[in-house]
Amino acid sequence: MNIEELKQAFADVYHRQAEKAFFAPGRVNLIGEHTDYNGGHVFPCALSFGTYLLVAPNDKGRLRFKSLNADETVELPLDGLSAPLEKGLWVNYPLGCIAQFVRQGFPLRQGYDLLFWGNVPAGAGLSSSAAIEVVTAFAFNDILAARCDKTRLAQIGQQSEHEFAGVNCGIMDQFASAYGKKDHAIYLDCGSLQFEYVPLRMDGIKLVVANTHSPHKLDSGAYNDRVAQCQLAVRQLRSVCPALQNLAELSARQFEQVKGAVNDPIALKRATHVVAECQRTVDAVGALKAGDIELFGQLMNQSHASLRDNYEVTGPYLDALAEEAWKVPGVLGSRMTGGGFGGCTVSLVREESVPVFIEKVGSAYKARTAIDPDFYVAEIGDGARAIEL
């Protein structure tokens, strides 16, 4: 839908004109998976598609939520914004963000009508949840004149996900949605929140996202289990590293010397992935800056293998897409992206090989799973912003 169609949809739903509009993108993570909540580096970029939000005040004394991607309209009184609604309801994502502003001393003095529409495939691991959180945070930062910077808005989205969606995520998704920059990836240290924009100079190479159509469900508990297993590894490692706060603080060599302190075998596997993935991300960014795109691709492949064997978040659908991609000439690297448990892969594919890649991987994946995948040649876009009406 374009902005004129969204304005008409707002008028159809609320019988008034929208006064403000905002957009926040989804993201794809090139490498650095499950490192963000462990204090490590990540390397995401914002996509050109995301979530739109149109807003107008109302005289009802209520917040009214409508998404063109869902059936229900939800109305809440202004004194009913402090607790999540039924688990799994999409409204919890924006509601959690608004609740953070109220807690910070920015109460709502009147009601608002909100209309959302997103073109991030839901459940694809491309951060549709972060997009709706960040677009809401940007909107209410403007409406309430809260003057929060982009980092704080990303943190508001993360806190919403923790408290209102029940997912103990890191900061990467919201940060990438807030700070995205066209044709650049974000090299982010999730411990310090220091970051660098890195140009994606990949002449003749395309980023191709492949959707398994096996949607991940991060609120199912498996994601939170991984967070808890990493925290267990840190606690056990403190017997030999008393000051340790995050797994990312350990180099591969240091971890090899002290890993015997982790006596839980599952926690050890999770920690093994995190420490190695942190180093892979540093190496991959260095390779990209040096123009060694082949090495970057090899590190992507290694990342997927570790996510499969040590972190156990890939599963048969993501493995099928990655394994079939590795067989295609012209593919430099392919890996799962996002939290896992379904969702998408991201692949580096030589431009002339993209049609063959889509045909061969698509047909092989369907033969293995009986599911038709979707493919998107990614366009790297800017981060969250207001839109002229």
C-alpha positions as CSV (number, residue, x, y, z in Angstrom):
1,M,0.0,0.0,0.0
2,N,1.2,3.6,-0.6
3,I,0.7,6.5,1.8
4,E,-2.5,7.7,0.0
5,E,-4.1,4.3,0.4
6,L,-3.1,4.2,4.0
7,K,-4.6,7.7,4.6
8,Q,-7.9,6.5,3.0
9,A,-7.8,3.3,5.1
10,F,-7.4,5.5,8.3
11,A,-10.4,7.6,7.3
12,D,-12.4,4.5,6.6
13,V,-11.7,3.0,10.0
14,Y,-11.8,6.1,12.2
15,H,-13.9,8.6,10.2
16,R,-11.3,11.3,10.5
17,Q,-8.1,12.2,8.8
18,A,-4.7,11.0,10.1
19,E,-2.5,13.9,11.3
20,K,0.9,12.2,11.5
21,A,2.6,9.2,9.9
22,F,5.8,7.3,10.7
23,F,7.7,4.3,9.3
24,A,10.2,1.8,10.8
25,P,12.0,-0.9,8.9
26,G,12.6,-4.6,9.4
27,R,16.1,-5.8,9.4
28,V,18.3,-8.7,8.2
29,N,21.3,-9.7,10.3
30,L,24.3,-10.6,8.1
31,I,26.3,-12.3,10.9
32,G,26.5,-12.3,14.7
33,E,23.5,-14.3,15.8
34,H,22.5,-14.7,19.5
35,T,25.5,-12.6,20.4
36,D,23.5,-9.4,21.2
37,Y,22.1,-10.5,24.6
38,N,25.6,-11.9,25.4
39,G,27.3,-8.5,25.0
40,G,28.9,-9.2,21.6
41,H,29.0,-7.7,18.2
42,V,26.3,-7.9,15.5
43,F,26.1,-6.8,11.9
44,P,22.5,-6.1,10.8
45,C,21.1,-3.7,8.2
46,A,17.7,-2.2,7.8
47,L,15.5,-3.3,5.0
48,S,13.4,-1.2,2.7
49,F,10.1,-2.8,4.0
50,G,8.7,-2.3,7.4
51,T,5.8,-1.0,9.4
52,Y,3.8,2.2,8.9
53,L,1.8,4.0,11.6
54,L,-0.8,6.7,11.1
55,V,-2.0,8.7,14.1
56,A,-4.6,11.2,15.0
57,P,-5.9,12.4,18.4
58,N,-9.5,11.6,19.4
59,D,-12.0,12.9,21.9
60,K,-12.8,9.4,23.3
61,G,-10.3,9.3,26.1
62,R,-9.1,6.0,24.8
63,L,-6.3,4.5,22.7
64,R,-7.7,2.7,19.6
65,F,-5.4,0.2,17.9
66,K,-6.1,-1.2,14.4
67,S,-3.7,-3.1,12.1
68,L,-4.5,-3.8,8.5
69,N,-2.6,-7.0,9.0
70,A,-5.0,-8.3,11.7
71,D,-8.8,-8.6,12.1
72,E,-9.4,-7.1,15.5
73,T,-9.6,-3.5,16.7
74,V,-8.5,-3.0,20.3
75,E,-9.6,-0.1,22.5
76,L,-8.1,0.7,25.9
77,P,-8.8,3.4,28.5
78,L,-5.9,5.8,29.2
79,D,-5.6,4.3,32.7
80,G,-5.3,0.7,31.3
81,L,-1.9,0.9,29.7
82,S,0.3,-0.6,32.4
83,A,-0.1,-4.3,31.8
84,P,0.1,-6.6,28.7
85,L,-3.1,-8.1,27.2
86,E,-3.6,-11.7,26.3
87,K,-0.4,-13.4,25.4
88,G,0.3,-13.5,21.7
89,L,-1.9,-10.5,20.8
90,W,-0.1,-8.1,18.4
91,V,-1.2,-5.0,20.4
92,N,1.2,-5.9,23.2
93,Y,4.1,-4.7,21.0
94,P,3.0,-1.1,20.6
95,L,1.2,-1.0,24.0
96,G,4.4,-1.9,25.7
97,C,6.2,1.0,24.1
98,I,3.5,3.5,25.1
99,A,3.6,2.1,28.7
100,Q,7.3,2.9,28.8
101,F,6.7,6.6,28.1
102,V,3.9,6.8,30.7
103,R,6.4,5.3,33.3
104,Q,9.0,7.9,32.3
105,G,6.6,10.7,33.3
106,F,4.9,11.4,29.9
107,P,1.3,10.6,30.6
108,L,-1.3,10.7,27.8
109,R,-3.6,13.6,28.2
110,Q,-6.0,12.5,25.5
111,G,-6.9,9.5,23.4
112,Y,-5.3,8.6,20.0
113,D,-6.4,6.6,17.0
114,L,-3.6,4.3,15.6
115,L,-3.5,2.5,12.3
116,F,-0.7,0.1,11.6
117,W,0.3,-1.6,8.3
118,G,3.4,-3.7,7.7
119,N,4.9,-5.4,4.8
120,V,7.5,-7.3,6.8
121,P,6.5,-11.0,6.4
122,A,5.3,-12.0,9.9
123,G,7.2,-14.8,11.5
124,A,10.0,-14.6,8.9
125,G,12.8,-13.6,11.4
126,L,13.1,-10.1,9.8
127,S,12.0,-8.3,12.9
128,S,8.4,-7.4,12.2
129,S,8.0,-7.1,16.0
130,A,10.9,-4.6,16.3
131,A,9.5,-2.6,13.4
132,I,6.1,-2.1,15.1
133,E,7.8,-1.3,18.5
134,V,10.2,1.2,17.0
135,V,7.6,2.9,14.8
136,T,5.4,3.3,17.9
137,A,8.3,4.6,20.0
138,F,9.2,7.2,17.3
139,A,5.5,8.3,17.0
140,F,5.0,8.8,20.7
141,N,8.4,10.4,21.2
142,D,7.1,13.0,18.8
143,I,3.5,13.2,20.1
144,L,4.6,13.6,23.7
145,A,7.7,15.7,23.0
146,A,9.8,13.3,25.0
147,R,13.0,14.1,23.2
148,C,14.4,10.6,23.5
149,D,17.4,9.8,21.2
150,K,17.4,6.8,18.9
151,T,19.2,4.7,21.3
152,R,16.7,5.3,24.0
153,L,13.8,4.6,21.6
154,A,15.5,1.3,20.7
155,Q,15.7,0.5,24.4
156,I,12.0,1.3,24.8
157,G,11.2,-1.2,22.1
158,Q,13.4,-3.8,23.7
159,Q,11.8,-3.3,27.1
160,S,8.4,-3.6,25.5
161,E,9.4,-7.0,24.1
162,H,10.7,-8.2,27.4
163,E,7.7,-7.1,29.5
164,F,4.8,-7.2,27.2
165,A,5.7,-10.0,24.7
166,G,7.7,-12.1,27.1
167,V,10.8,-12.4,24.9
168,N,14.2,-11.7,26.6
169,C,15.7,-10.3,23.4
170,G,18.9,-8.3,22.9
171,I,19.0,-4.8,21.5
172,M,20.0,-5.6,17.9
173,D,16.6,-5.7,16.2
174,Q,15.3,-2.4,17.6
175,F,18.7,-0.7,17.2
176,A,18.9,-1.6,13.5
177,S,15.4,-0.5,12.9
178,A,16.1,2.9,14.6
179,Y,19.5,3.6,13.2
180,G,19.4,1.9,9.7
181,K,21.2,3.7,6.9
182,K,20.7,3.1,3.2
183,D,23.3,0.8,1.6
184,H,25.1,0.3,5.0
185,A,25.2,-2.3,7.7
186,I,25.6,-1.5,11.4
187,Y,28.6,-2.9,13.2
188,L,27.2,-2.7,16.7
189,D,28.9,-3.6,20.0
190,C,25.9,-4.7,22.1
191,G,27.8,-4.3,25.3
192,S,28.7,-0.6,24.9
193,L,26.2,0.3,22.2
194,Q,29.0,1.9,20.2
195,F,28.5,1.4,16.5
196,E,29.9,2.1,13.1
197,Y,28.2,2.3,9.7
198,V,30.0,0.0,7.2
199,P,29.2,0.5,3.5
200,L,28.0,-2.6,1.8
201,R,30.2,-2.4,-1.2
202,M,29.5,-5.7,-2.9
203,D,29.8,-5.0,-6.6
204,G,28.1,-7.8,-8.5
205,I,26.9,-9.5,-5.3
206,K,23.2,-9.5,-4.1
207,L,21.8,-10.2,-0.7
208,V,19.0,-12.7,-1.2
209,V,16.6,-13.5,1.7
210,A,14.8,-16.8,1.5
211,N,11.7,-17.4,3.6
212,T,11.1,-21.0,4.8
213,H,7.4,-20.3,5.5
214,S,8.0,-22.2,8.7
215,P,7.3,-19.2,11.0
216,H,9.4,-18.9,14.2
217,K,7.7,-18.2,17.5
218,L,10.1,-16.5,19.8
219,D,7.5,-16.4,22.5
220,S,7.3,-20.2,22.6
221,G,10.1,-20.3,25.2
222,A,12.9,-21.8,23.2
223,Y,14.5,-18.4,22.7
224,N,14.3,-17.6,26.5
225,D,15.8,-21.0,27.2
226,R,18.9,-20.1,25.2
227,V,19.2,-16.8,27.1
228,A,19.0,-18.7,30.4
229,Q,21.5,-21.3,29.3
230,C,24.0,-18.6,28.4
231,Q,23.5,-17.0,31.8
232,L,24.1,-20.3,33.4
233,A,27.4,-20.6,31.6
234,V,28.4,-17.2,32.8
235,R,27.6,-18.1,36.4
236,Q,29.6,-21.3,36.2
237,L,32.6,-19.5,34.6
238,R,32.7,-17.0,37.4
239,S,34.3,-19.7,39.5
240,V,37.4,-19.0,37.5
241,C,36.6,-15.6,36.1
242,P,34.9,-13.7,39.0
243,A,34.4,-10.4,37.2
244,L,32.8,-12.0,34.1
245,Q,29.5,-10.3,33.1
246,N,29.0,-11.6,29.5
247,L,30.3,-14.4,27.4
248,A,31.5,-11.9,24.7
249,E,34.2,-10.7,27.2
250,L,36.1,-14.0,26.5
251,S,38.3,-14.5,23.5
252,A,38.3,-17.9,21.9
253,R,41.7,-18.6,23.5
254,Q,40.6,-17.5,26.9
255,F,37.4,-19.6,26.7
256,E,39.4,-22.7,25.7
257,Q,41.4,-22.3,28.9
258,V,38.4,-21.9,31.2
259,K,35.5,-23.7,29.6
260,G,36.1,-26.7,31.9
261,A,34.3,-24.7,34.6
262,V,31.0,-25.1,32.7
263,N,29.8,-28.4,33.9
264,D,26.4,-28.2,32.2
265,P,26.8,-29.8,28.8
266,I,24.0,-27.7,27.1
267,A,25.3,-24.5,28.6
268,L,28.8,-25.4,27.3
269,K,27.5,-25.9,23.8
270,R,25.7,-22.5,23.9
271,A,28.8,-20.7,25.2
272,T,30.9,-22.4,22.6
273,H,28.7,-20.9,19.8
274,V,28.6,-17.4,21.4
275,V,32.4,-17.0,21.9
276,A,33.1,-18.3,18.4
277,E,30.3,-16.2,16.8
278,C,31.6,-13.1,18.4
279,Q,35.0,-13.6,16.8
280,R,33.4,-14.6,13.4
281,T,31.5,-11.3,13.4
282,V,34.7,-9.3,14.0
283,D,36.5,-11.3,11.3
284,A,33.6,-10.9,8.8
285,V,33.5,-7.1,9.1
286,G,37.2,-7.0,8.7
287,A,36.9,-9.1,5.6
288,L,34.2,-6.9,4.1
289,K,36.3,-3.8,4.8
290,A,39.2,-5.4,3.1
291,G,37.1,-6.4,0.1
292,D,37.4,-10.1,0.8
293,I,33.8,-11.0,0.2
294,E,34.6,-14.7,-0.3
295,L,35.9,-14.9,3.3
296,F,32.8,-13.1,4.5
297,G,30.7,-15.8,2.8
298,Q,32.8,-18.6,4.4
299,L,32.2,-17.1,7.8
300,M,28.5,-17.0,7.2
301,N,28.5,-20.7,6.4
302,Q,30.5,-21.4,9.6
303,S,27.9,-19.3,11.6
304,H,25.0,-21.4,10.3
305,A,26.8,-24.7,11.2
306,S,27.4,-23.5,14.7
307,L,23.9,-22.3,15.1
308,R,22.8,-25.8,13.9
309,D,25.2,-27.9,16.0
310,N,26.0,-25.8,19.1
311,Y,23.0,-23.4,19.5
312,E,20.4,-25.8,18.0
313,V,18.1,-23.1,16.6
314,T,18.0,-23.9,12.9
315,G,15.9,-27.0,12.4
316,P,15.1,-28.9,9.2
317,Y,13.6,-26.0,7.2
318,L,16.4,-23.5,7.7
319,D,19.0,-26.3,7.3
320,A,17.4,-27.3,4.0
321,L,17.5,-23.8,2.6
322,A,21.1,-23.2,3.7
323,E,22.3,-26.7,2.5
324,E,20.7,-26.3,-0.9
325,A,22.2,-22.8,-1.2
326,W,25.7,-24.1,-0.6
327,K,25.4,-26.4,-3.6
328,V,24.7,-23.6,-6.1
329,P,27.6,-22.1,-8.0
330,G,27.8,-18.4,-7.5
331,V,26.7,-18.6,-3.8
332,L,29.4,-17.2,-1.6
333,G,27.7,-17.9,1.7
334,S,24.3,-18.7,3.3
335,R,23.0,-18.8,6.8
336,M,19.9,-18.5,8.9
337,T,19.2,-15.0,10.1
338,G,17.3,-13.9,13.2
339,G,16.3,-15.8,16.2
340,G,15.9,-19.1,14.4
341,F,13.2,-21.8,14.9
342,G,12.0,-21.1,11.4
343,G,12.1,-17.8,9.5
344,C,14.6,-16.9,6.8
345,T,18.1,-17.4,5.5
346,V,20.3,-14.7,4.0
347,S,22.7,-15.5,1.1
348,L,25.4,-13.7,-0.8
349,V,24.8,-14.5,-4.4
350,R,26.6,-13.3,-7.5
351,E,24.2,-11.2,-9.5
352,E,24.2,-13.3,-12.6
353,S,23.5,-16.4,-10.5
354,V,20.4,-15.1,-8.7
355,P,17.8,-16.5,-11.1
356,V,19.5,-20.0,-11.0
357,F,19.8,-19.7,-7.2
358,I,16.1,-19.0,-6.8
359,E,15.1,-21.8,-9.2
360,K,17.4,-24.5,-7.8
361,V,17.0,-23.7,-4.1
362,G,13.3,-23.2,-4.5
363,S,12.7,-26.5,-6.2
364,A,15.1,-28.5,-3.9
365,Y,13.5,-27.0,-0.8
366,K,10.0,-27.9,-2.0
367,A,11.2,-31.4,-2.7
368,R,12.5,-31.7,0.8
369,T,9.7,-30.0,2.7
370,A,6.6,-29.8,0.4
371,I,6.6,-26.0,1.0
372,D,7.2,-23.3,-1.6
373,P,9.7,-20.7,-0.2
374,D,9.7,-17.1,-1.1
375,F,12.8,-15.1,-2.1
376,Y,13.5,-11.4,-1.7
377,V,16.5,-9.6,-3.2
378,A,17.2,-7.3,-0.3
379,E,17.3,-3.5,-0.7
380,I,19.1,-1.9,2.3
381,G,17.1,1.2,3.5
382,D,17.1,3.9,6.1
383,G,15.9,3.7,9.7
384,A,12.8,4.9,11.4
385,R,11.4,8.3,10.4
386,A,8.4,10.6,10.1
387,I,6.6,10.6,6.8
388,E,5.0,13.7,5.2
389,L,1.3,13.4,4.8
